[in-house]
Structure formats: C-alpha cells, structure tokens
C-alpha cells in the first residue's frame, strides 16, 4: 500500500518526529514496527502514516531550525483510522514500512 510519512532531516539523514527520534530511518529497506513504551499516554504500535502528504497540524520547519520532509513509502499489514481533516484525514498504521523516496 502506498503511504506517506513525515520525517525530520538532520545532517542529510532521516529521523522520526517523536518516537525513537534519534534512530535513523533508512531508505530502501523494510522496517518492522516495535512496541515502544511511553509515559503518560497510549500510542498504537506501528508506523503512523497518511494516505496523502498532508498533515495541517504539523509544521514543516520549526523555530529551532528543524526541517521535515514527506517520504513516499510502501506499507504492509496496515490499518486505517478515521481522523479529522484538520489532521490530514484518515491515518494509516503500518506494521512494516519501506521508505521509497523523498518528495
């Protein structure tokens, strides 16, 4: 399934926005979702993605200089969750993800 993921770019490498934010996310290999313990809130296991490269609630560049890029991905074993258009519409949660290319 074609999905899109927003990632941070730092020193030419891609990293997640929040969970495991210091772990590089490579292009071209299959990544397996893992259970990440969190404090104070529940998070669904898997890679959070979108059906289109749209997430109006997230900034593309932060005040601290952090830049974010949309990545076209291939997702497997995915579930769709209804979300408001204010959050870019439905979210996709994939158990396997392969980054294809930077948009």
N, C-alpha and C positions, 0 to 999 in steps of 0.2 A: 504494500500500500504506500502510495506517495504521500509524505507528510513534510511539514516544515518545522524546524526548531530554531529558536533564537539562542545564540551563544555569545559569550564575550570573546574579544580578541585581545591578546596580550603578547607582545614580542613575537607576533606572527603566528601564534598558536591559539587554538580554540579551547574555551573552558565553559562549563555550565554557569548559569546566572547565580544559582543559590546553593543547591545541594551538591556536595563534593566540588565546590567552586575552584579548588586548587588542583584538580585532577585533569590533565589534558584529555581532550576528546578528539581522537584522530579521525581523519577522513579515510574512507575506503575499507574499513574492517567492521565486522559485525560486533556490536556491543551487547552484552547481556545485562538486563536490569538486575539490581541487587536491592536487598532490603536495607534501608538507611534508617537507623534510629534517630528520632527527632525529639526535641524538648518542647513540651507545651502545646504541640499541635499534631494532628494526624496528617499524614501525607500518603497518597497511594503509591505503591511500588510500581516503578516503570519510568519510561522516558515521556515527559509531558511535551506534546507536540500540537500542531494546528493543521487544519485542512488547507489553509492558505497562509502566506506570510503576513499575517495581520494580528497584532496584539495592541490595541489602542491604549491599554492601561500600562504598558511598559515603554520606557524611553529608550531611544536608540543611542543616545550619548548622555552620560551623567556629568554632573558638575565636577567630579573628581577626574574627568578625562576618560573614564572607561567608555569604550565603544562596543557596540553589539552588532552582530551580523545575522541575517537569516540564512539558514542552510537547508538546501533540499535534501531530503533523506528518504530512505526506504525503511518502512516499519513492518514488523511481523508480530503476530499474536497481539493485535491491537483492540482496544475497547474505546467506544465513543461516549463522551459525557456531555450532556446538554449544558451550555453556558450562555450567558447573555452576550449580545452583540458588543456590549461595552468591553468585553474581554476577548473579542475576536471571534465570537461564535463558539460552536462546539469544540471541545478539546479532545485530543486523541491520546491515549495512554498505551504505549508500546512496550512489550517485554523484550523485544530485540530491535536494534536500530543500527542502520549503517548510513553514515554521512556520505552524500554523493558529491555535492558541490556547493560552494559559496554563491549566493545570489548577488 
